[in-house]
Amino acid sequence: MSETSAGLTIEGLTRRFGGRAVVSDVSLRVTPGQVTCLLGPSGCGKSTTLRMIAGVERPDAGRVLVDGQVLSDDTMYVPAENRKIGLMFQDFALFPHMSVAANVAFGLKGSKADKYRRAGEMLARVRLDGFSDAYPHELSGGEQQRVALARALAAKPRIFLMDEPFSGLDDRLRDGVRDETLEILKEENTAVVLVTHDPDEAMRMADEIALMRDGRIVQSGAPYNIYNTPVDREAAGFFSDINVIRGKVQGALTSTPFGEFLAPGYPDNTEVEIVIRPQHLRIDFDRSGKGPDPTPEDGAPARGVVERARFMGSESLVQFRMDHDGSRLTASVPSVFLPKVGTPLWLMIRRGRCFVFPVTGSA
């Protein structure tokens, strides 16, 4: 087995239901020790993709390979039980009538002594070595999750698939359990595919994110890159709140109340959207009415009136109605900033943190 073939490879996976493609031409490469998140809204095809990798759903086209071995293509199909792929779902699927040790040992091959020895090793690995004789109903949600993880990893799968495994945990518990799970998966050097609809979870856990929409991967890459270079407005908005300002291109420039923005590559008269995240709007606190001096980075100032201000803990969100056209923009400010409703303030946009996309349907 070559290094290039190690791990999981899927090529052109497609699945149709009733003539409609719910997954279309999805391709991925996940190497040992790598966590790749299939991220997207409900119904985008990410769980169907996971089921095809697992072998519980048969694709209409495409290939699935593990360590270079074909598990599924146009001519062959290895059943799920023979794929040696670990699975973990959001309901954990623990057997209520079995002890914790029996749950972990279930499905392992070998003598009873060997199976329970391996179960004990895995329970110790997830810090539950004192819970072997307990039953699932006696455990907390986080402990049940760790039992499910121990069971899934006990058979030493080369590939590990996780479908929204943390969604049933409360917010306080979730971060800690995710971090512990990630640490174990990295140490096991397992190739992991995690399905989630939560962009924060994907950013926290993934080495690579594959953003799905309408059955296709629309963008993939490292979290930093996919966040900072979104492929379109919808991709930018999936990861955070956004502000949108419309304009029209003339001479590779778009004129706005905040000054001119570069729009290279777009022909004249193309309608474009300038997208900026709330943290990249700069508020000027000088209430003299003159506005701040423009800078090359921030462009021209534009005035807005405070409509709403909310404190969110680590930041404050301030919504403005802009003087020039009545549109609404939202700025985020670190710590506490709660100006009164009706307060006029000047805003600037950090040009280098903007994204310019064509308006859908424009020439």
C-alpha positions as a printed Julia matrix, in Angstrom:
363×3 Matrix{Float64}:
   0.0     0.0     0.0
   1.48    3.34   -1.04
   1.24    6.47    1.08
  -0.94    8.07   -1.58
  -3.5     5.26   -1.33
  -3.68    5.15    2.48
  -6.92    6.34    4.03
 -10.29    7.0     2.39
 -10.89    7.99   -1.22
 -14.29    8.62   -2.75
 -14.66    9.49   -6.4
 -17.78   10.85   -8.08
 -20.31    9.45   -5.61
 -23.86    9.98   -6.84
 -27.19    8.91   -5.34
 -30.65    9.45   -6.77
 -34.06    9.02   -5.21
 -37.11    9.11   -7.44
 -35.05   10.48  -10.3
 -33.7    13.35   -8.19
 -29.99   13.47   -7.4
 -29.53   13.99   -3.64
 -25.75   13.54   -3.96
 -23.98   14.5    -7.19
 -20.39   13.7    -8.14
 -18.9    14.01   -4.64
 -15.17   13.31   -4.37
 -12.97   13.39   -1.25
  -9.58   12.23   -0.02
  -9.03   11.7     3.73
  -5.61   10.55    4.92
  -4.84    8.71    8.2
  -4.96   11.11   11.14
  -6.99   13.67    9.19
 -10.45   14.9    10.17
 -12.62   16.06    7.28
 -16.01   17.64    7.98
 -18.9    17.36    5.57
 -20.61   20.62    6.45
 -23.91   21.96    5.22
 -27.57   22.61    5.98
 -30.1    19.84    6.56
 -31.0    18.04    3.35
 -27.81   18.91    1.46
 -26.75   15.25    1.07
 -24.01   14.96    3.68
 -25.55   12.07    5.66
 -26.39   10.21    2.45
 -22.74   10.57    1.45
 -21.69    9.14    4.81
 -24.04    6.19    4.42
 -22.61    5.41    1.0
 -19.09    5.4     2.46
 -20.27    3.1     5.26
 -21.95    0.74    2.81
 -25.47    1.06    4.19
 -26.52    3.01    1.09
 -25.54    1.89   -2.4
 -24.42    4.66   -4.78
 -25.77    4.95   -8.31
 -22.31    5.95   -9.53
 -18.81    6.51   -8.21
 -16.2     4.62   -6.2
 -15.27    4.14   -2.54
 -11.74    3.01   -1.71
 -10.05    2.33    1.65
  -6.27    2.02    1.65
  -6.41    1.61   -2.12
  -8.89   -1.28   -1.99
 -12.11   -0.75   -3.91
 -15.16   -1.27   -1.7
 -17.73    0.0    -4.15
 -17.81    0.78   -7.86
 -19.87   -0.1   -10.94
 -19.0    -3.8   -10.73
 -18.59   -4.64   -7.03
 -20.05   -3.78   -3.66
 -18.61   -4.8    -0.29
 -21.36   -5.0     2.38
 -21.19   -2.65    5.36
 -20.31   -5.41    7.84
 -17.18   -6.31    5.84
 -15.8    -2.8     5.38
 -14.09   -2.42    8.77
 -15.35    1.13    9.06
 -16.21    2.58   12.47
 -19.52    4.39   12.88
 -20.87    6.75   15.52
 -24.22    8.5    15.39
 -25.96   11.12   17.5
 -28.14    8.62   19.42
 -25.06    6.51   20.38
 -27.14    3.29   19.83
 -26.01    1.64   23.06
 -27.75   -1.57   24.11
 -29.67   -0.73   27.31
 -29.71   -4.33   28.59
 -25.91   -4.71   28.3
 -23.22   -3.44   30.63
 -20.81   -0.79   29.44
 -18.08   -3.41   28.94
 -20.45   -5.67   27.02
 -21.46   -2.79   24.78
 -17.84   -2.07   23.92
 -17.01   -5.77   23.42
 -20.04   -6.33   21.18
 -19.0    -7.17   17.63
 -15.34   -7.84   18.42
 -13.8   -11.08   17.23
 -11.89  -13.56   19.38
 -12.42  -15.25   22.72
 -14.6   -13.68   25.38
 -11.51  -12.94   27.45
  -9.81  -11.21   24.51
 -12.9    -9.16   23.71
 -13.34   -7.96   27.28
  -9.63   -7.24   27.59
  -9.88   -4.98   24.52
 -13.05   -3.39   25.93
 -11.22   -2.63   29.16
  -8.34   -1.04   27.25
 -10.7     1.22   25.32
 -12.7     2.22   28.4
  -9.47    3.23   30.07
  -8.56    5.16   26.94
 -11.75    7.24   27.25
 -11.37    7.55   31.05
 -14.24    5.21   31.92
 -12.27    2.28   33.29
 -14.34    2.28   36.48
 -17.66    1.95   34.62
 -17.34   -1.55   33.1
 -20.26   -3.0    35.07
 -22.51    0.04   34.79
 -25.46    0.25   32.39
 -26.08    3.01   29.84
 -29.0     4.53   31.76
 -26.69    5.11   34.71
 -24.36    7.31   32.68
 -24.49   10.98   31.74
 -24.81   12.02   28.11
 -21.11   12.73   27.88
 -20.24    9.35   29.39
 -22.56    7.57   26.97
 -20.87    9.38   24.11
 -17.48    8.16   25.3
 -18.76    4.58   25.53
 -19.99    4.86   21.93
 -16.58    6.17   20.92
 -14.8     3.34   22.73
 -17.03    0.75   21.06
 -16.53    2.22   17.59
 -12.73    2.34   17.98
 -12.33   -1.02   19.71
 -12.15   -2.88   16.39
  -9.33   -0.56   15.23
 -11.08    0.75   12.11
  -8.96    2.5     9.5
 -11.89    4.81    8.72
 -14.19    6.41   11.26
 -17.5     8.02   10.3
 -19.4    10.34   12.65
 -22.9    11.67   11.94
 -23.78   14.66   14.17
 -22.37   12.77   17.21
 -22.37   15.75   19.58
 -25.73   17.34   18.77
 -27.48   15.68   21.73
 -25.08   17.14   24.3
 -25.69   20.41   26.11
 -23.49   23.37   25.25
 -21.38   23.25   28.4
 -20.52   19.59   27.9
 -20.15   19.61   24.12
 -16.85   21.48   23.78
 -15.03   19.29   26.28
 -16.32   16.05   24.77
 -15.42   17.19   21.26
 -11.89   18.06   22.32
 -11.42   14.72   24.08
 -12.78   12.84   21.07
 -10.51   14.71   18.68
  -7.47   13.96   20.82
  -8.24   10.22   20.84
  -8.89   10.1    17.09
  -5.61   11.86   16.35
  -3.69    9.44   18.57
  -5.36    6.47   16.86
  -4.23    7.88   13.47
  -7.67    7.24   12.04
  -9.06    8.86    8.9
 -12.24   10.58   10.09
 -15.27   11.94    8.25
 -17.53   14.04   10.46
 -20.97   15.17    9.32
 -22.23   18.35   10.93
 -24.48   21.33   10.21
 -22.62   23.44   12.78
 -19.86   25.63   11.27
 -18.33   26.27   14.71
 -17.97   22.52   15.24
 -16.41   22.1    11.82
 -13.95   24.93   12.45
 -13.09   23.47   15.86
 -12.5    19.87   14.76
 -11.62   19.73   11.09
  -8.33   19.68    9.28
 -10.36   20.14    6.11
 -13.95   21.24    5.52
 -16.04   20.17    2.53
 -18.98   22.57    2.3
 -22.01   20.91    0.71
 -25.06   22.44   -0.92
 -27.79   20.74   -2.95
 -25.92   17.45   -3.06
 -22.59   18.85   -4.2
 -19.35   20.0    -2.6
 -19.21   23.7    -3.45
 -15.91   24.41   -1.68
 -13.29   22.5     0.26
 -10.13   23.42    2.09
  -8.57   24.14    5.46
 -10.88   26.0     7.88
  -8.84   29.21    7.68
  -8.93   29.25    3.9
 -12.58   28.36    3.49
 -13.58   31.03    6.03
 -11.42   33.78    4.55
 -11.88   33.0     0.85
 -15.52   31.91    0.48
 -16.54   30.86   -3.01
 -19.79   32.86   -2.97
 -22.11   34.9    -0.79
 -23.93   31.83    0.52
 -20.65   30.22    1.59
 -19.61   33.39    3.43
 -22.99   33.6     5.16
 -22.9    29.98    6.29
 -19.97   30.68    8.62
 -21.12   33.98   10.11
 -23.52   36.89    9.87
 -22.8    39.11    6.89
 -23.62   42.57    5.61
 -24.36   43.03    1.92
 -24.0    46.22   -0.13
 -24.97   46.24   -3.81
 -23.23   48.13   -6.56
 -22.52   48.16  -10.29
 -19.13   47.67  -11.92
 -17.59   50.36  -14.08
 -13.97   50.09  -15.11
 -13.27   47.23  -12.65
 -14.52   49.43   -9.78
 -17.77   49.47   -7.85
 -18.96   52.79   -6.47
 -20.65   52.73   -3.03
 -21.37   55.23   -0.26
 -18.2    53.85    1.35
 -16.07   54.72   -1.66
 -14.93   52.64   -4.61
 -14.13   48.94   -4.34
 -12.07   46.85   -6.7
 -14.06   44.37   -8.76
 -11.48   42.86  -11.12
 -12.66   40.39  -13.71
 -16.25   41.64  -13.89
 -17.43   43.39  -17.07
 -18.95   46.85  -16.93
 -22.55   47.07  -15.69
 -22.31   43.8   -13.76
 -24.32   44.04  -10.57
 -22.25   42.85   -7.64
 -22.64   42.34   -3.91
 -19.97   43.52   -1.52
 -20.06   41.19    1.48
 -18.49   42.11    4.8
 -18.68   40.47    8.2
 -19.86   42.56   11.18
 -16.43   42.46   12.89
 -14.88   44.22    9.91
 -17.09   47.31   10.06
 -15.29   50.12   11.86
 -17.35   52.47   14.01
 -16.08   56.0    14.51
 -17.01   57.31   17.93
 -16.56   61.01   17.06
 -20.05   62.53   17.13
 -18.97   65.9    15.71
 -20.97   65.27   12.57
 -17.92   65.59   10.33
 -17.1    61.92   10.24
 -13.61   60.42   10.38
 -10.91   61.16    7.86
 -10.93   58.52    5.11
  -8.0    56.14    4.87
  -6.85   53.98    1.95
  -7.68   50.85    3.95
 -11.11   51.89    5.21
 -12.39   53.97    2.31
 -14.96   56.72    2.79
 -17.14   57.1     5.88
 -20.93   56.74    5.75
 -23.34   57.69    8.52
 -25.94   55.48   10.14
 -28.34   55.76   13.06
 -28.39   53.13   15.81
 -31.54   51.01   15.69
 -30.57   48.33   18.17
 -27.63   47.35   20.4
 -27.2    43.99   22.13
 -24.52   42.72   24.47
 -23.58   39.12   23.61
 -20.96   38.4    26.27
 -17.67   38.7    24.42
 -18.95   41.34   22.01
 -21.73   43.82   21.32
 -23.82   43.83   18.15
 -25.01   47.23   16.93
 -27.51   47.53   14.09
 -27.61   50.72   12.02
 -30.02   52.18    9.5
 -27.85   53.92    6.95
 -28.59   57.49    5.92
 -27.79   57.04    2.24
 -30.42   54.42    1.36
 -32.15   53.22    4.53
 -30.42   49.84    4.42
 -29.38   48.05    7.61
 -25.84   47.11    8.55
 -24.64   45.34   11.68
 -21.29   45.91   13.38
 -19.74   43.85   16.15
 -17.59   45.53   18.79
 -15.43   43.69   21.35
 -16.65   43.93   24.96
 -19.44   46.35   25.91
 -20.68   49.04   23.53
 -24.37   49.9    23.84
 -25.14   53.26   22.25
 -28.68   54.58   22.63
 -31.21   54.02   19.88
 -31.2    57.03   17.56
 -27.51   57.85   18.05
 -25.84   58.84   14.73
 -22.4    57.31   14.16
 -20.02   56.98   11.24
 -19.02   53.64    9.76
 -16.14   52.58    7.57
 -15.61   49.31    5.73
 -12.27   47.56    5.73
 -11.78   47.02    2.03
  -9.26   44.25    2.45
 -11.78   42.15    4.38
 -14.59   42.44    1.82
 -15.72   39.84   -0.69
 -17.16   40.84   -4.06
 -19.57   38.45   -5.78
 -21.85   38.84   -8.79
 -25.54   39.17   -8.06
 -27.18   35.89   -9.02
 -28.59   36.16  -12.5
 -26.69   39.31  -13.44
 -24.65   39.52  -16.62
